[in-house]
Amino acid sequence: MLKVKVRISMFLFIFISLFHFSADERYRFRQISVEDGLPSNKINSILQDDSGFMWIGTNDGLIRFDGVHIRNNLNGTDDPINNSSKIIRNLYKDRSGTIWVGTSLSGLYKIDSGPKTLEYFKPTSRNGVSFKGKSISSVIEDRSGMIWIGTNEEGLYRYDRISGNLSCYKRDLNSPKSLSHYSISSIIEDRSGILWICTFGGGLNRYNKESDDFTHYKNINSGTNILCNNFTSIFEDHSNNLWIGTLTDGIIKFDRTNMIFKNYKHRGIRGDLSDNYVSEIFEDSTNTLWIGTGYGLNKYDWDNDSFISYYKNSNSSSSLSSNLIYSIFEDDSGMLWFGTDEGINLFSRDKNIISLFRNDPNDPNSLNSNSVYAIDEDSSGNIWIGTENGLNKFDRKKNKYIRYYSNNIF
């Protein structure tokens, strides 16, 4: 069984580390699809647990893969996913090894580190609060061990596993320090232990632990507040700035030292962000900040407070393969990987060259699809790539393609 190494991302995408290669080299991918036991070819999330199993969330349920067999009958006795909507949106592993499985319409499930059975999260709260969330957008564990659950329709929940208490935070028009909106898009805990909640429609919320309420940042661009309220993601950089991605208004940098927000948008001027839809925010090991958008990739220039943009160039084989960036990841060797709707792009900072992995209809060992949504790496260095047409595994040690078949042994 594999040793454990997990990296998960919140908003739609998960990434993997890969390897150095020359542009001429050919690599073979092991493909796993519906024919091999996957319930759906659309892969939304990938995670490795403490026992080395790979968990794969699809548009038609959850599977567990041990390297040989696919298990797709994971249900416990209470409200199995198979009897309702089966779109898995996100996977999160807490410090105890429990895996939290967020769905689009069926609520939240958990898989304990022991029996590995899927159980519906419907706690019997000792304080009388019941969990009503059906569309799960985000799950995190804070440093005190509390589980925070963001939903798209029922606000924010906090679950204390020790006491069994469940708290629900919603918008209350009579309470100015309640949660600003019921639709949660992203949650992070920063390095100082402060919880930040992005909403879709209500701006940014800071949770105040001592008073158990929220400070809002929204609506008015006055230096301490922000103009746009529809947020998709949030990221903390090495200088403790918060970067907030939006759906239509570019990206916002929150300088918490001086309590100043700055909005970067595409205006058609050199140095601008390439597009106002922000799909991914990532900082690499050299403290370079990368912003994926709906039209181009951006590198933040710290010295000039501007962006260097990269685009697809049909006349150049070393440009991006697509302007739509789904995912960004840095591997252990420092190579950067960009997932797009036209394959995977590998960027070598030393050579300043972008190389491409993509589907070749004439090569069964190429990627099975160019739309790459979820990527992860296991502790043995194997590469897992989730696309709209199934799962790909690349064994970089053997440089070998092997097809797996499910025998549904469970």
C-alpha angles and dihedrals in degrees: 000000000000127000114244126264119151135177119174132183123205113219110061099301140080124185143212141208121240138171149265117278140160120247092248098055121106121217128195123222128205108226128207119187143156089290089060096050105280110139090218137008092223106093116195103170143009129196138169118219130213091269093054097254117142115228117202124194115205139174088263105041144300129297136188119217123194096185093271111034133045116217114198101162099081102141126130122205100279124077101325119211090235090071095056141023108331104195107131110206103176145001125208131180118205127205093269091058095252113143118218116207117201119197134193098238109357103067128234131327133184136206115206118220092245118050096019093220123144113243129184112245104236106136123196095233116210091214096054099253115134127205111243103164115128103166109054117199103169143006126187138160117225125216092266091057097255116144114224118198123193119201134188096228112018105047125233130334131197119200123196106200093192099053096026091230120147122199126195124203120197139158112282115187090203093054116063091194097052121108108296097226141009095229113082119194104174142358131198136170111218127219092269092054098256116142118224123194123196117203134194102237103002105065125228126337128199114203114225106208097192095054096028093229141100141258113214129217110189152111105015121073097212101136095270098048135050135238103218125059107186105094127179104179145000132209136180116219130208091270092053093252116144117228115200122196121211137198098236108356105068121237132322127212115206112202099199094185091064096022092236128144121204123191119210114197139168109261100154094260124127109263094028125127108273096234139003096233108084114201102170141012120197137165118203130210092273090057091252111149117219124195121196116203141173089266115031144340121271134203116199116233104214094191096053099028091233141101136259108211130209123200141178112272113192090201095056126068090198097057126093113291091223140009093226107089116197103170145006129201140164120215127215091267093055098256116142122223125200120193115208140164087265102052136284122312121206116203121201109200092194093056097026088226129139116210127187141227112191143151117283111192089206095051116068089192095060125091109297091226139011095224104089114189106159132029133175141160127222125217092262092060096254115148122228119195122184117202138166088269101049142278129326126196124192120194101204093184093059096026084218139142118218126170117220126209127202118232092184090229093170 
